[in-house]
Amino acid sequence: MGAEKLLEIGIETARELYPGHQFAVIPQVSDGGNYHNHILICAVSAESGKRISSTHDERSRVNRATD
């Protein structure tokens, strides 16, 4: 898998999990060959003005979706 595909997966994931929120995706490949993305999400939606609540349930939802 290349960096472009990794970036594409990160963008799809961010859009699916947080529609209407601005985000940044930083793909990373470690020296050991570990491919992963760092995804930063703006907590307040540009569309609705609603804020993401950082609860245990929300973190669990994200973990399930990204494992």
C-alpha positions in Angstrom: 0.0 0.0 0.0 1.3 3.4 -0.9 0.9 6.8 0.8 -1.7 7.9 -1.7 -4.0 4.9 -0.9 -3.4 5.3 2.8 -4.4 9.0 2.5 -7.5 8.0 0.5 -8.6 5.6 3.2 -8.1 8.2 5.9 -10.2 10.8 4.0 -13.0 8.3 3.5 -12.9 7.3 7.2 -13.0 11.0 8.4 -15.9 11.8 6.1 -17.9 8.7 7.1 -17.3 9.3 10.9 -17.8 13.1 11.0 -19.7 14.4 8.0 -19.8 18.2 8.0 -16.6 18.6 10.0 -13.3 19.9 8.7 -10.4 17.5 9.1 -6.8 16.8 8.2 -5.3 13.4 7.4 -1.6 12.7 7.8 -0.6 9.3 6.5 2.5 7.7 8.1 4.7 4.7 7.4 7.1 3.9 10.2 10.5 2.4 9.7 9.1 -1.0 10.7 6.5 -0.8 7.9 3.5 0.1 10.1 1.0 2.0 7.9 -1.4 4.3 9.7 -3.1 7.6 9.6 -3.3 10.5 12.0 -6.7 12.1 11.6 -7.5 15.5 13.2 -11.1 16.5 13.3 -12.4 20.0 14.0 -14.7 19.6 17.0 -17.3 22.0 15.8 -19.2 21.3 12.6 -18.8 24.0 10.0 -22.3 23.1 8.8 -24.4 22.7 11.9 -22.3 24.5 14.6 -22.6 21.4 16.8 -19.7 20.1 18.8 -18.4 16.6 18.9 -18.8 15.2 22.4 -15.7 13.3 23.6 -17.4 10.7 25.6 -16.5 7.1 26.2 -19.2 6.0 23.8 -17.9 8.3 21.1 -14.3 7.0 21.5 -15.6 3.4 21.4 -17.5 4.2 18.2 -14.4 5.5 16.5 -12.3 2.6 17.7 -14.8 0.1 16.3 -14.9 1.9 13.0 -11.1 2.2 12.6 -9.9 -1.2 13.8 
